[in-house]
Amino acid sequence: MSSLFKRHLWRKLLAVAGALALIFAAGWFAEQRELQAKMEALHQATAAHVLGLRGLVEKHDFLPHAAARHPDLHHLLQAPHDAALQARVNAYFADLQTTTGASALFLIDRAGLTIAASNWNLPSSFVGESYRQRPYFEDAVEGRRGLFFGLGLTTGQAGLFIAEPVRNGNDVLGVMVVKISLDPLEQAWRHGANPVVLRDSRGVVFLSGVPEWLFQSVGPVSALDAAWIADHGQYGARRRFDVLPWTIQKRDDVPGFVLRTSAGGRERDYLALDTPLPGLGWTLTVTEDMREAREARRLALALGTLAVA
């Protein structure tokens, strides 16, 4: 083989290698540009969702604190069999519910028994029901503010419970509770283009735009945690929590992670971002479909190949 032929061969090989490098570089840059755009969209969406969540909680945050200072509540806790006083407190709660949009307001004595409620006149009335096992009651009766998300023991409807101790000086007479529904938020998520997920401190999903992910967890739930959830009736009678059908892959080129899963019967890849909500003990996961990034890469590769050809 002549040296001239060898030089021509090496030039051709170098040209081919250079062309391939340019093609793949074009695909990589196109994908990175699309991924960066999606990360910006994720940060904006996360900020909006966090603002919405905190706004919903803060809208009702003052309510148990303010209601717990009403003198009729103090008197009723000291005279729980006074029918006229109970009727006044029931009417007061019903008026507050209508005015504020809360799901329910109710008053619990130190033994955990509900003695007044905004739904006193409904078949699902809380009056006479015991909520001694609830963590928000346990916290408030010991003088702390209680915050707890779970299914209602009486209605079975999910809600966020905010509890405040009713005090007489340093003594706790009972517990004032406000229940907030997060259903409007979940309905909005279900109509969104990409899944949004809210999970508790144990990793269990309790709010999601994908119904089949509800009450599943990001990892195995320990027997101790499952027993605590069941004992407190957080998610009804559930004692088992399947692991979510998620495959998580970390990427060095972008924050967050790639989430491969099945949604709506189709395999999908999402760029996802976790945001802890320390005051609530929850984690918010917001996603963006990666299909556009894949398509941008394929298009750049195709155009690069055509240009080289």
Salt bridges, closest charged atoms under 4 A:
GLU31 OE2 - ARG294 NH1 3.40
GLU31 OE1 - ARG297 NE 3.90
ASP61 OD1 - ARG145 NH2 2.01
ASP72 OD2 - ARG88 NE 3.37
GLU138 OE2 - HIS232 NE2 3.51
ASP139 OD1 - ARG144 NH2 2.88
GLU142 OE1 - ARG144 NH1 2.93
GLU164 OE2 - HIS65 ND1 3.44
GLU186 OE2 - ARG190 NH2 3.77
ASP225 OD1 - ARG202 NE 3.40
ASP231 OD1 - ARG239 NH2 3.96
ASP242 OD1 - ARG240 NE 3.14
ASP253 OD2 - ARG251 NH2 2.57
ASP269 OD1 - ARG260 NE 2.74
ASP269 OD2 - ARG294 NH2 3.17
ASP274 OD2 - ARG199 NH2 3.15
GLU288 OE1 - LYS38 NZ 3.54
ASP289 OD2 - ARG268 NH2 2.36
ASP289 OD2 - ARG291 NH2 3.77
GLU292 OE1 - LYS38 NZ 3.22
